[in-house]
Amino acid sequence: MLRRLYALRWWMISLITIGTILNYMTRTMLGVAAPTIMGDFGITEKEYSWVTGFFQAGIMLQPIVGYVMDLIGLKLGFGLFALAWGAIMMMHGAATSWPMLAALRGLMGMAEGSAQPGGMKAVAEWFPAKERGFAGGFYNIGASFGSMLAAPLVAWAILFHSWRLAFVIAGGAALLWVAAWFRFYYSPKDHPKITAEEKQHIESGQEAHVAASTAKPSILSLLKQRNVWGIAIPRLLADPTWGTLSFWIPIYLMKERGFDLKQIALYGWLPWLTADIGCLMGPTIAWWLQKRGVSLVNGRRWAFTVGALLMTGMMFVAKVDDPYAALALICLGGFAHQTLSISVITMSSDLFRKNEVATVTGMGGLCGNLGILTFSLLIGGLVTTIGYSPFFVALGVMDILGAIWLWTVVRDRTSPPAEAAK
């Protein structure tokens, strides 16, 4: 007889978190290695912006990736995409030119676009409403923690051998995770070790409007729903912060603030540490408000608004004289961004059916990465003439606009649950 596991849902989200760590570590490594890669390939910020642009173009296919996972199931879909990104990551070590690197980044972007749709689908399947925010924040700690690990790994690899070694190691680690994923992950209805009490806890705590339907998800019908655009447009405005942290901050600290590779390894992980804290701040704000009778969706909107207000600190990054004061403001931006980002991403599981969550999250991801792509190309094309300051100011303003949109467009389909309001 199989031994049952208690709190199995947290074991499952921990497995997702490890995968998210590897996913975001591999994304962020390029930004850390960028100064060295640019020197090896003899390219400038303009060509580098095209390399990052190909990644964003690939990851903008998230609606298709999410639809595939909704269609064939999370276990098989997420596992296949993770297998692809691990293999492609290892191929980065063989890149001999920036066009080749750009092509690999585009392919990896498509495969890695499975992270957020897959994570939110798991949250929707495994957690009752009152726990979804913390579950979403928990696995998104992986995004910040993985990005935090990128700097020391790349710095060590460059000092020990070359930047190529870091990509091979990270890709190999992803392939090991794929094996664990196929071995241990099941949905709640299929998991052999779930207890009857936990299954009841999950099912009884989920709202009727998010129950899975027998109909296949339809991208066209979802595109007609205002709530899809209500949570997608704020991501268009917010996600350029994440792209800037991942792709441009290491270059900014080196070229504008005089940091060397060792200083990047020592301090470059700090914005990701504060981002980890932000992953839990958004759900905490929503939970605190729910305890006081505010609906779940309104609680998330308020959490987004708090993060947007804190993001205004990014407007002063390039204006302060002390490089460590600039780094502190960047850390504040990491905290603020994850506070609001987790809040809006989790809303897909609050407003849509379980068999639509990955598709809707993918649509939000498309808009978010379109924002990153556009912002990154603008930095690459204009930074040598206008500097970084206008871009930091823009990051401080765009999330305020996102908060206004979120309050104006999203229709709240939830109400304050009696249990949460006690």
Secondary structure, 3 states (H helix, E strand, C coil): CCCCECCHHHHHHHHHHHHHHHHHHHHHHHHHHHHHHHHHHCCCHHHHHHHHHHHHHHHCCHHHHHHHHHHHCHHHHHHHHHHHHHHHHHHHHHCCCHHHHHHHHHHHHHHHCCHHHHHHHHHHHHCCHHHHHHHHHHHHHHHHHHHHHHHHHHHHHHHHCCHHHHHHHHHHHHHHHHHHHHHHCCCCCCCCCECHHHHHHHHHCCCHHHCCCCCCCCHHHHHCCHHHHHHHHHHHHHCHHHHHHHHCHHHHHHHCCCCCHHHHHHHCCHHHHHHHHHHHHHHHHHHHHHCCCCCHHHHHHHHHHHHHHHHHHHHHCCCCCCHHHHHHHHHHHHHHHHHHHHHHHHHHHHHCCCCCHHHHHHHHHHHHHHHHHHHHHHHHHHHHHHCCHHHHHHHHHHHHHHHHHHHHHCCCCCCCCHHHHC
